[in-house]
Amino acid sequence: MTDMVKTIYTSCSCNHGPHTADWGRNGLILYGVCNAVALYDIKFADAGKILSTFCHHKRRVTSVRWVRDHNGSEEKEFISTSLDRTAVVWSLEGGLKYHPSAVLTGHRENVKVADGIYVSEKSSSTARRSLIVVTASVDCSVKIWKRNENEDSFTNEQTLNFGRATILCTRLHFLPHSRSILLACASDDSKIHLFAAESSDFVKVDCLVGHKDFVWAVDITATDSGDLLLASASQDCTIRLWRLSICEEPSTHSSVGNMVPEKAIKLENRVFYAGGCFYAVEMDAVLTGHEGGVYGINWAPAKFSESGEKLEQPMMFLSSSMDKLAIVWRLNKTSHTWEDTVYLGEDASEMQLGFSGGKFGPDGLSVLIHGFHGSLHMWDFHPESGHWKPLVPVGGHFDEVRDIQWEPHGTFLMSVSKDQTTRIHAPWVRPENCESTTWHELARPQVHGYDLTSIAVFSNYTFASGAEEKLVRVFKAPKYFHGNISRLCQVNSPFVGEDGGSLPFGAISPALGLSNKAVSGPGDMEVCQSKPRKPCTVKCVYVDFREPPTEEVLQQNTLWPEIRKLYGHGFEIYALAAHPSGKYLASACKATRAEFAGIVIWNAETWKQHQMLMSHVLTVTQLEFSPDGQYLLSVSRDRRWSLFRLVNSVQGDSFELVVSTDQDNGVHGRIIWTCSWSHDSQYFATGSREGKVVIWPCSIGPPVCSSLVELKGQSVTAVAFAPSFIADKYVLAVGLECGTISIYTWHPDSKEWSELIQLDNDIAHHLAVKRLTFRPTDSSVLASCGSDRLVKIYDLSPLYI
């Protein structure tokens, strides 16, 4: 049944960490997003889309890794690790659906990273292959797991203990001319520990010493001559390359089980014995192109012929650093030196905190970099011009998304987050091919200094946002946004009676300031000479979008000017609502006493305080005006709801309290988190912590419950009525604290509830649903956001057929 619901759009960022993203030979990108794993296809409709999210972990995902085959075939399994002390092996079911075929438990602390290698030849598509998996944990151990052929379960074959050293990265690779497996473990003791195994346990054979700080990442590749090159990236800002090659039997050597003593690497070779061969280990190069800690290292993928033979190709690897640069290094075969041929990320903004990892695409001509705060950056190499062109990746909030609202005409969706940003999500409509419409983040109008909590959107491209500060800020779209939204979304952008000439061109955010400043034209700038910081320049650069903007453009050139600050609350803003006519704005703040729990009504034409409404004694959790504009509904932590009516008089319009619940008629016994009006303003729904969803008639008489549904053991955190009837029934979406979303129909005559579908954690969210809202012009399009940082848009139309 869930296959009937189509996910139109998923917005989410990558988890922080060097190993939280991976790009397979199958062309698909994996990355951790909160407790789940996202599957991203960059070639979808030539624009990219997150195809699925897979949820099994109970805490944040720390790494993902495709299980690669040594013969170059496409991956069918991947491994994820988590702070919940487990690793999960995911196997392909069919199509692009992966399921957790095995859960590896046994570590005492968080599992940081994992890798896997097949130890059997390729078998049938339905049979499981023999697989070795290694997992590294904060408990200073690495566990070796084995799955036998045609089995699902893994056995813990061995545990390697490292004393007080924590392993930060592991890599498996076959040794040259041998079926023995090499295991490299990079650690926070500045060393790389090497182990080898053939059919028995892994035994330490060497320890590579040279780095002066944490070794964050290692990667291994085979050269055309058959040697192995191991690249290591360290907090000491250097990259070291180590060569492993077959050598003749030395006079003295260390065999498996007879480790070479740990000491500084000298010019002469270190030699160990494994799998019937002697291997020499030597340091090949030390590279110093970065000015910050190097967190990511990745060799360009090997290329294979149709018969499975490895093809000769230039040797390249990618390094990514906290200095906001990613470097592509290439071997110069003439001089036998490594050259830093390409610098990516040089246009990173002041807000970018550096790169924590990067991967080559399957063809070696594309690069994915993920930033410290989860932003994704992509480049594609064009051989004809010799340039790397930025690509449009997916992205999203890097902290809990607390509120979403559609623009009143449904043109775009706005979201606010604990990550202190406001973002606009809109469809990229290409007239030449309407079926290729994809959704993207088109602007980031507010980058704030406080965690954002709520948003209210007006039809003239104006919005108000609330944050963990005592004031409400109001923003209005600048001239550049009107042009770009019209071009990309194929809509006529309103100027609300203006010809656009009076609109500011754009906005900049002055250094050390929280208010976006309007600028009159491209190139306007503000120079900050504040000490002790160096002088910095903030510049507004006009971008005429022909495609969705990249992360760099979003961070620097899509701000909206702030037109007003609204003062009147005593504590942090918690809830906002815009009147359907655009005449009023309602706001409420956190409160522990009745004197602070008042609802402020603002005149949206003058932005002056119009009225203060008193009813609640604790924080108002949500506000919503009725679609006909005649009522304002509020729900609160005090377990009550209140209904205010708009009264027209000679003295002017005002709102008055007409009905409110109490302990006797309130039905709800816990906090009421959410509320929603039916499209005809005849009913409204409330949802509370004890799992009750109650529908009430809009009446000025004593409160009477029309109908309720109780979800035992659940907490209702979001409800939303659809904007039209479906077969003479109301449609109501209900979001729960566990992350699932249920779609109900409710008949006003029979009072009967019918659940059409429940969207599970893979389709919906895996943490609390914070807000649900239907597109104002389409009852089949539902948007949601959650504590898991996801913003999602669903197509429910198949349910109504």
C-alpha positions in Angstrom: 0.0 0.0 0.0 2.8 2.4 0.8 4.1 2.0 -2.7 1.1 4.1 -3.8 2.5 7.2 -2.1 5.2 8.9 -4.1 7.8 11.0 -2.4 8.2 14.1 -4.6 11.0 15.7 -2.7 13.3 15.0 0.2 15.5 17.7 1.6 18.2 16.7 4.1 21.9 17.3 4.9 24.7 14.9 5.5 25.8 14.0 9.0 29.0 15.4 10.2 32.1 13.1 9.9 34.8 12.0 7.5 33.0 8.8 6.4 29.3 9.7 6.4 29.0 9.7 2.5 30.0 7.3 -0.2 29.6 7.1 -4.0 29.3 3.7 -5.6 30.2 2.3 -9.0 26.4 2.0 -9.5 26.2 5.8 -9.7 24.3 6.1 -6.4 25.4 8.2 -3.4 24.8 7.1 0.2 24.9 9.5 3.1 23.9 9.5 6.7 21.1 11.8 7.7 20.4 11.8 11.4 19.5 8.2 12.3 18.8 7.1 8.7 20.7 6.6 5.4 19.7 8.6 2.3 20.0 7.1 -1.3 20.7 9.9 -3.8 20.7 9.6 -7.6 22.5 12.6 -9.1 21.3 11.7 -12.6 17.6 11.7 -11.8 15.9 13.9 -14.5 19.4 15.5 -15.0 19.0 17.3 -11.7 19.3 14.8 -8.9 16.9 13.5 -6.3 16.9 11.5 -3.0 15.2 8.3 -4.0 14.8 6.8 -0.5 15.7 6.9 3.1 16.4 3.8 5.1 15.9 3.7 8.8 17.0 1.1 11.3 19.4 2.8 13.7 18.2 4.4 16.9 20.9 7.1 17.0 22.9 9.1 14.6 24.6 7.3 11.7 28.4 7.8 11.9 29.5 6.2 8.6 28.2 4.5 5.4 30.2 2.4 3.0 29.4 0.5 -0.2 30.7 -3.1 -0.2 32.9 -3.1 -3.4 33.8 -6.0 -5.5 37.4 -6.4 -6.6 36.3 -7.1 -10.2 34.6 -3.7 -10.6 30.9 -4.9 -10.7 28.2 -2.6 -9.3 27.5 -2.7 -5.6 24.5 -4.5 -4.1 25.2 -4.1 -0.4 26.3 -1.4 2.0 27.2 -1.0 5.6 26.2 1.7 8.1 27.4 2.3 11.6 25.8 4.4 14.4 26.1 5.9 17.8 23.7 3.1 18.9 26.7 0.7 19.1 25.6 -1.3 16.0 26.5 -1.7 12.4 23.9 -2.8 9.8 24.5 -4.7 6.6 21.9 -3.6 4.0 21.2 -5.9 1.0 19.4 -5.1 -2.3 15.9 -6.6 -2.4 15.0 -5.5 -5.9 14.8 -2.3 -7.8 16.4 0.3 -5.4 15.1 -1.1 -2.2 17.6 -2.2 0.5 16.7 -4.0 3.7 18.8 -4.7 6.8 20.0 -8.3 6.2 22.2 -8.3 9.4 22.6 -6.3 12.5 26.1 -6.5 14.1 26.0 -6.0 17.8 28.8 -6.5 20.4 30.7 -3.2 20.8 30.4 -1.5 24.2 30.5 2.0 22.8 29.7 4.0 19.6 30.7 2.3 16.3 32.6 4.9 14.3 33.4 3.2 10.9 33.2 0.0 9.0 34.4 -1.7 5.8 33.7 -4.9 4.0 35.3 -7.2 1.4 34.0 -10.2 -0.5 36.1 -13.3 -0.1 34.3 -15.5 -2.6 33.9 -15.3 -6.3 30.8 -13.7 -7.8 27.8 -16.0 -7.3 24.2 -15.8 -8.5 22.3 -12.6 -8.0 20.1 -14.2 -5.4 22.8 -15.9 -3.3 24.7 -14.3 -0.5 28.5 -14.1 -1.0 31.0 -14.8 1.7 31.8 -11.4 3.2 34.3 -10.1 5.8 33.2 -6.9 7.7 35.3 -4.9 10.1 33.8 -2.5 12.6 35.7 0.0 14.7 34.4 1.5 17.9 35.1 4.2 20.5 35.7 1.3 22.9 39.2 1.0 21.3 38.5 -2.2 19.5 38.0 -3.5 16.0 35.7 -6.5 15.5 36.1 -8.9 12.5 32.8 -10.4 11.3 32.3 -13.1 8.7 29.3 -14.2 6.7 29.5 -17.5 5.0 28.2 -18.0 1.5 24.4 -18.4 1.1 23.9 -17.2 4.7 22.5 -14.0 6.2 23.9 -14.1 9.7 27.5 -13.0 10.7 29.7 -14.4 13.3 32.3 -12.4 15.3 35.5 -14.1 14.3 38.0 -11.9 16.1 38.4 -8.8 18.2 41.5 -6.5 17.9 42.2 -4.3 21.0 44.2 -1.1 20.7 44.6 -0.1 24.4 43.7 3.6 24.6 43.8 4.3 20.9 40.6 4.8 19.0 40.4 3.7 15.4 39.1 6.4 13.1 39.1 4.6 9.8 39.5 1.1 8.5 40.2 -0.2 5.0 40.3 -3.7 3.6 42.2 -4.7 0.4 43.7 -7.9 -1.1 47.4 -8.0 -1.0 49.2 -8.2 -4.4 49.4 -11.6 -6.0 47.7 -13.2 -3.0 44.3 -14.0 -1.5 45.5 -12.6 1.8 43.6 -9.6 3.1 45.3 -6.4 4.3 43.6 -4.4 7.0 44.7 -0.8 7.6 43.5 0.9 10.8 44.1 4.6 11.2 44.0 5.8 14.8 44.1 8.9 17.1 47.6 7.8 18.2 49.0 9.2 14.9 49.7 5.7 13.6 48.4 3.3 10.9 48.2 -0.3 12.1 48.5 -3.0 9.5 47.1 -6.5 9.8 47.1 -9.4 7.4 45.1 -12.6 7.2 44.6 -15.4 4.7 42.2 -18.0 6.1 42.9 -17.6 9.8 42.9 -14.6 12.2 44.2 -11.1 11.3 47.7 -10.6 12.8 49.6 -7.4 13.1 52.4 -7.1 10.6 53.5 -3.5 10.7 52.8 0.0 12.2 53.3 3.1 10.0 54.6 6.0 12.0 55.1 9.5 10.6 52.1 11.6 11.2 52.1 14.0 14.2 48.3 14.1 14.9 45.1 12.1 14.5 44.9 10.1 11.3 41.4 10.7 10.1 41.2 8.6 6.9 43.1 6.1 4.8 42.4 4.6 1.4 44.1 1.9 -0.6 44.4 1.4 -4.4 46.4 -0.9 -6.6 48.9 0.5 -9.1 49.3 -0.7 -12.7 52.5 -2.4 -11.6 50.7 -4.4 -9.0 51.8 -2.5 -5.9 49.5 -1.1 -3.3 49.4 2.6 -2.5 48.0 3.6 0.9 47.1 7.2 1.3 46.6 8.7 4.8 45.1 12.0 5.9 45.9 13.6 9.2 45.0 16.4 11.5 48.7 17.6 11.1 47.6 19.0 7.7 49.7 16.5 5.7 49.0 13.6 3.4 51.3 10.6 3.3 51.6 7.9 0.7 52.9 4.5 1.6 53.8 1.8 -1.0 53.4 -2.0 -0.4 55.2 -4.1 -3.0 56.3 -7.7 -3.3 60.0 -8.2 -2.6 62.5 -11.0 -2.4 63.1 -12.8 0.8 65.3 -10.7 3.1 67.8 -11.9 5.5 65.5 -11.0 8.4 61.9 -10.4 8.2 58.7 -10.4 10.2 56.1 -13.0 9.2 52.5 -13.0 10.2 52.6 -13.5 13.9 56.1 -11.9 14.2 55.5 -8.2 14.0 58.2 -5.6 13.2 58.9 -3.4 16.2 57.1 -0.1 16.2 59.6 2.7 15.4 59.9 5.6 13.0 59.8 4.7 9.3 63.4 4.8 7.9 64.5 5.1 4.3 65.0 1.3 4.1 62.1 -1.0 3.5 60.0 -2.6 6.2 59.3 -6.2 5.3 56.6 -8.6 6.4 55.4 -12.1 5.2 51.9 -13.0 4.4 50.1 -15.5 2.0 53.3 -17.0 0.8 54.9 -13.7 -0.2 57.2 -11.1 1.2 56.0 -7.5 1.1 58.1 -4.3 1.5 56.5 -1.2 3.0 58.0 2.2 2.4 56.9 5.8 2.6 56.4 7.1 -1.0 55.6 10.8 -0.5 54.6 13.5 2.0 52.3 16.1 0.6 51.6 19.5 2.2 49.1 21.3 0.2 46.5 22.0 2.9 46.5 24.6 5.7 44.0 22.8 7.9 43.4 19.3 9.2 42.8 16.8 6.3 39.7 14.8 7.0 39.0 12.9 3.8 41.1 10.9 1.3 39.8 9.0 -1.7 41.5 7.3 -4.7 39.9 7.7 -8.1 38.0 4.5 -8.8 39.6 1.9 -11.0 38.1 1.3 -14.4 37.4 -2.1 -15.8 36.7 -3.5 -19.3 33.5 -5.5 -20.0 35.5 -8.7 -19.3 36.4 -7.5 -15.9 40.1 -6.6 -16.6 41.5 -3.5 -15.0 42.3 -0.7 -17.4 45.3 1.6 -17.3 44.5 5.1 -16.2 46.2 8.2 -14.6 46.6 7.9 -10.8 44.6 10.5 -8.9 43.3 11.0 -5.4 41.1 13.6 -3.7 41.8 15.2 -0.4 39.4 17.4 1.6 40.3 19.6 4.5 38.9 22.0 7.1 40.7 24.8 5.3 37.7 24.9 2.9 39.6 23.3 0.1 39.4 20.0 -1.8 42.4 19.1 -3.9 42.7 16.7 -6.8 46.2 15.2 -6.9 47.6 13.6 -10.0 50.8 11.6 -10.5 53.2 13.1 -13.1 54.6 10.0 -14.8 57.5 12.0 -16.2 58.8 13.4 -13.0 57.3 10.7 -10.7 55.9 13.4 -8.5 52.4 14.2 -7.2 50.9 17.5 -8.4 48.0 19.4 -6.9 46.3 19.9 -10.2 42.8 21.3 -9.1 41.7 23.3 -6.1 37.9 23.1 -5.4 36.0 25.2 -3.0 38.0 28.3 -3.3 34.7 30.3 -3.5 33.5 29.0 -0.2 31.7 31.7 1.9 32.8 32.9 5.3 30.0 30.7 6.8 31.5 27.6 5.4 33.4 25.7 8.2 35.4 23.5 5.9 35.1 20.1 4.4 34.9 16.8 6.4 35.0 14.3 3.5 34.9 13.7 -0.2 34.5 11.1 -2.9 35.1 10.6 -6.6 32.2 9.6 -8.8 32.4 6.2 -10.6 33.9 7.7 -13.7 36.6 9.7 -11.8 35.3 12.9 -13.5 32.9 14.0 -10.8 33.5 14.9 -7.2 31.3 15.1 -4.1 32.4 17.0 -1.0 30.4 17.2 2.2 30.9 20.1 4.6 31.3 20.3 8.3 27.6 21.3 8.6 26.4 18.6 6.2 26.3 20.8 3.0 26.9 18.9 -0.2 29.1 20.3 -2.9 29.6 18.7 -6.4 31.8 19.4 -9.4 32.0 17.8 -12.8 35.0 17.8 -15.1 34.6 18.8 -18.7 37.5 17.4 -20.8 36.8 19.7 -23.7 37.3 22.9 -21.7 39.5 21.4 -19.0 37.4 23.0 -16.3 35.5 21.7 -13.3 31.9 23.0 -13.3 29.9 23.2 -10.1 26.8 20.9 -10.1 23.5 21.4 -8.3 23.4 18.9 -5.4 20.6 18.2 -2.9 20.9 19.7 0.5 18.9 20.6 3.6 18.9 21.7 7.2 21.5 20.3 9.5 19.4 20.5 12.6 15.7 20.0 13.7 13.2 21.5 11.3 10.6 23.2 13.5 8.1 24.7 11.1 7.1 24.8 7.4 4.6 26.9 5.6 3.4 27.0 1.9 3.3 30.3 0.1 -0.5 31.0 0.1 -0.7 30.2 -3.6 1.4 27.0 -3.3 4.3 28.4 -5.4 7.0 27.3 -2.9 7.5 25.9 0.6 9.4 27.7 3.4 11.1 26.0 6.3 12.8 27.2 9.5 15.1 25.2 11.6 17.2 25.0 14.8 20.2 25.4 12.4 19.3 29.2 12.3 18.3 29.3 8.7 15.1 29.9 6.7 15.0 28.0 3.3 12.8 28.1 0.3 12.0 24.9 -1.6 10.4 25.1 -5.0 10.0 23.1 -8.2 12.3 23.6 -11.1 10.0 23.5 -14.1 11.5 22.9 -17.5 8.9 23.7 -20.2 10.6 21.5 -22.8 10.0 18.5 -20.6 7.4 18.9 -17.9 7.9 15.3 -16.7 11.4 16.3 -15.6 10.2 18.7 -12.9 12.3 18.4 -9.7 12.3 20.2 -6.4 15.3 22.1 -5.0 16.3 24.7 -2.5 16.1 28.0 -4.4 16.9 30.5 -1.7 18.1 31.0 1.9 16.5 34.3 2.8 17.5 34.3 6.4 20.7 33.2 8.1 20.3 34.0 11.7 22.2 34.0 15.0 19.4 32.4 17.0 17.6 29.0 16.6 14.5 29.6 14.5 11.1 28.3 15.8 8.2 29.4 13.6 7.2 31.1 10.3 4.2 32.8 8.8 4.1 33.5 5.0 2.1 36.2 3.3 0.9 36.1 -0.3 3.0 39.1 -1.4 6.2 37.2 -0.9 6.6 38.5 2.7 7.3 36.4 5.7 7.7 36.7 9.4 10.0 34.4 11.4 10.2 33.8 15.1 13.3 32.6 16.9 14.7 32.1 20.4 14.8 35.8 20.8 12.1 38.2 22.0 11.2 39.8 18.7 9.6 38.9 15.4 11.5 39.7 12.2 9.7 40.5 8.9 11.3 40.0 5.5 10.2 40.9 1.9 11.4 39.3 -1.3 13.9 41.5 -3.3 13.9 42.1 -7.0 16.4 39.3 -7.8 14.1 36.7 -6.2 11.0 37.7 -8.3 13.0 37.2 -11.5 14.5 33.9 -10.5 11.3 32.4 -9.1 9.4 33.4 -12.3 12.1 31.9 -14.5 12.6 28.6 -12.7 9.1 27.9 -11.5 7.3 29.3 -14.6 5.0 31.5 -12.5 4.1 35.2 -12.6 5.7 36.6 -9.5 3.5 39.3 -7.8 4.8 42.8 -7.1 1.6 43.7 -5.1 0.8 46.8 -7.1 4.4 47.8 -7.5 6.3 47.8 -10.8 9.3 46.4 -9.0 11.2 49.6 -9.3 10.9 50.4 -5.6 12.0 46.9 -4.5 15.6 46.5 -3.2 17.9 44.6 -5.5 18.9 42.1 -2.8 20.4 41.9 0.7 23.6 41.4 2.5 24.3 40.3 6.1 26.8 42.7 7.7 29.6 41.2 9.6 28.7 40.6 13.3 25.1 41.6 12.5 21.8 39.7 12.7 19.7 42.0 10.4 19.9 41.6 6.6 20.5 44.9 5.0 18.9 45.9 1.7 21.1 46.8 -1.3 20.1 48.8 -4.3 22.1 47.0 -7.0 24.6 44.3 -7.8 28.1 44.9 -6.5 27.0 46.8 -3.4 29.1 45.9 -0.5 29.8 46.6 3.1 33.3 46.7 4.6 33.8 45.7 8.3 36.9 47.0 10.0 36.1 45.6 13.4 39.0 44.4 15.6 40.5 42.1 16.3 39.2 40.5 13.1 40.8 41.3 9.8 38.8 43.7 7.5 36.3 41.7 5.5 34.0 42.6 2.6 30.4 41.5 2.3 29.3 41.8 -1.3 25.9 41.2 -3.1 26.5 39.4 -6.4 23.5 39.0 -8.7 23.0 35.5 -10.0 20.6 35.1 -13.0 19.5 31.6 -12.2 19.1 29.3 -15.2 19.2 26.3 -12.9 18.9 25.9 -9.1 21.7 27.5 -7.1 24.7 25.7 -5.7 25.5 25.7 -2.0 28.0 28.5 -2.3 25.4 30.7 -4.0 22.7 29.9 -1.5 25.0 30.9 1.4 26.1 34.2 0.0 23.6 35.6 -2.6 20.0 34.6 -1.8 19.3 36.7 1.3 16.1 38.8 1.7 16.2 42.3 3.2 14.7 42.6 6.7 11.9 45.3 6.6 10.7 45.3 10.2 11.4 44.2 13.8 8.4 43.6 16.0 8.9 44.1 19.8 6.3 43.1 22.3 7.0 39.7 23.9 8.9 39.0 27.1 10.4 35.7 26.1 11.4 33.7 23.0 9.0 33.5 20.1 7.3 30.1 19.8 4.3 30.4 17.4 3.2 32.6 14.4 0.2 32.7 12.1 -0.7 34.9 9.1 -4.3 36.0 8.5 -5.6 34.8 5.1 -6.2 38.4 3.9 -2.6 39.4 4.9 -3.9 42.1 7.2 -2.8 40.5 10.5 0.0 38.6 12.1 -0.5 36.6 15.3 2.5 35.7 17.6 3.0 34.0 20.9 6.1 33.3 23.1 7.3 30.9 25.7 5.5 31.4 29.0 5.3 29.9 32.4 2.8 32.5 33.7 -0.5 33.9 32.3 1.0 37.4 32.0 3.5 36.2 29.4 1.1 33.8 27.6 -0.7 36.6 25.7 -1.2 36.4 21.9 -0.1 39.6 20.1 -2.1 40.7 17.0 0.0 42.8 14.6 -1.4 45.1 11.9 0.5 43.8 8.8 0.1 47.1 7.0 1.7 49.3 9.6 3.5 46.5 11.6 2.2 48.0 14.8 0.7 46.1 17.7 -3.0 45.9 17.1 -4.2 43.9 20.1 -3.2 41.6 23.0 -5.3 38.5 23.5 -5.3 36.9 27.0 -6.6 33.4 27.6 -3.8 30.8 28.3 -1.5 30.4 31.3 1.3 28.5 29.6 3.1 28.6 26.3 0.9 28.7 23.2 2.2 25.9 21.0 0.4 26.7 17.7 -1.8 29.4 16.2 -4.0 29.1 13.1 -6.5 31.5 11.5 -9.6 29.9 9.9 -9.6 29.9 6.1 -12.5 32.4 6.0 -10.5 34.7 8.3 -13.2 35.0 11.0 -11.5 33.1 13.8 -8.1 32.6 15.4 -7.5 29.2 17.1 -4.8 28.7 19.7 -3.6 25.6 21.6 -1.3 25.5 24.6 0.8 23.6 27.0 -2.0 24.3 29.6 -4.0 21.5 27.9 -6.6 24.0 26.6 -7.6 25.5 23.3 -9.1 29.0 22.8 -11.2 30.4 19.9 -11.2 34.1 19.1 -13.6 35.8 16.7 -12.9 38.8 14.5 -15.5 41.5 15.3 -16.1 44.4 12.9 -17.1 47.7 14.4 -17.0 51.4 13.8 -14.0 51.7 16.1 -12.2 49.1 14.0 -11.7 45.4 13.8 -10.8 43.4 16.9 -10.6 39.9 18.1 -12.6 38.6 21.1 -12.5 35.3 23.0 -15.7 33.4 22.3 -15.0 30.0 23.7 -12.3 28.1 25.5 -12.0 24.6 27.0 -11.4 23.8 30.7 -10.8 20.7 32.8 -14.4 19.5 32.4 -14.9 19.7 28.6 -11.4 19.8 27.2 -11.1 16.1 26.4 -7.3 16.4 26.3 -5.4 15.5 29.4 -1.9 16.3 28.2 -0.2 19.1 26.3 -2.0 20.1 23.1 0.8 20.3 20.5 -1.0 21.0 17.3 -4.2 22.2 15.6 -5.7 22.7 12.1 -8.8 24.1 10.4 -10.9 22.4 7.8 -11.0 24.1 4.4 -14.6 25.3 4.9 -13.9 26.7 8.4 -16.7 24.4 9.9 -14.4 22.3 12.0 -11.0 22.3 13.6 -8.8 19.5 14.9 -6.5 19.4 17.9 -3.8 16.8 18.7 -2.1 16.1 22.0 0.6 14.2 23.8 -1.6 11.4 25.0 -2.4 10.4 21.4 -5.8 12.0 21.0 -6.9 13.7 17.8 -10.2 15.5 18.4 -12.4 17.2 15.8 -14.5 20.2 17.1 -17.3 22.1 15.4 -16.7 25.8 15.0 -19.3 27.2 17.4 -19.5 30.0 19.9 -21.4 27.7 22.3 -20.0 25.4 24.9 -17.2 23.1 23.5 -18.6 19.8 22.2 -16.3 17.1 20.8 -17.6 16.0 17.4 -15.4 13.0 17.1 -12.0 11.7 18.2 -9.5 9.0 17.5 -7.1 7.8 20.2 -3.7 6.3 19.3 -2.6 4.4 22.3 1.0 4.8 23.3 1.6 7.5 20.8 2.0 11.3 21.0 0.3 13.4 18.3 2.7 16.3 17.3 1.1 17.5 14.0 -2.3 17.5 12.3 -3.4 19.1 9.0 -6.7 19.2 7.1 -6.6 18.9 3.3 -7.8 22.0 1.4 -10.8 20.3 -0.2 -13.2 17.3 0.2 -12.4 13.9 -1.2 -15.7 12.0 -1.9 -17.7 14.1 0.5 -15.2 13.4 3.3 -12.6 15.5 5.1 -9.0 14.3 4.7 -6.8 14.7 7.8 -3.0 14.0 8.1 -1.7 13.1 11.6 2.0 13.1 12.5 3.3 11.3 15.5 6.3 11.6 17.8 7.6 8.3 16.5 7.9 9.8 13.0 5.1 8.1 11.2 2.3 9.9 9.4 -1.3 8.5 9.0 -3.8 9.8 6.4 -7.5 9.6 7.6 -10.8 10.4 6.1 -13.6 11.6 8.3 -17.3 11.9 7.4 -19.1 14.7 9.1 -22.5 13.0 9.2 -21.5 9.5 10.3 -18.5 10.7 12.3 -16.6 7.7 11.1 -12.8 7.7 10.8 -11.1 5.6 8.1 -7.3 5.2 7.9 -6.3 5.3 4.2 -2.6 4.6 4.9 0.2 4.9 7.4 3.6 6.2 6.1 6.3 4.3 8.0 9.7 5.6 9.2 11.4 4.9 5.8 8.8 6.9 3.9 8.0 9.6 6.5 10.3 10.5 9.4 12.2 8.6 12.0 11.9 11.2 14.7 9.1 13.5 15.8 7.0 15.0 13.0 7.0 18.8 13.8 4.5 20.1 11.2 2.2 18.9 8.4 0.7 21.1 5.7 -1.2 20.4 2.5 -0.4 22.5 -0.6 -3.2 25.2 -0.6 -4.1 24.5 -4.2 -3.8 20.7 -4.2 -5.2 18.2 -1.6 -3.0 15.4 -3.0 0.3 17.2 -2.1 1.4 17.0 1.5 4.5 18.5 3.1 6.1 17.5 6.4 9.1 18.3 8.5 10.6 16.7 11.6 13.2 16.5 14.3 15.2 14.3 12.0 16.1 17.4 9.9 14.0 16.2 6.9 11.6 18.2 4.8 9.5 16.0 2.6 6.7 16.5 0.0 4.4 13.6 -0.9 2.0 12.9 -3.7 -1.1 11.2 -2.2 -3.2 11.2 -5.4 -3.2 7.4 -5.8 -5.0 7.1 -2.5 -8.0 9.1 -3.7 -8.7 7.0 -6.8 
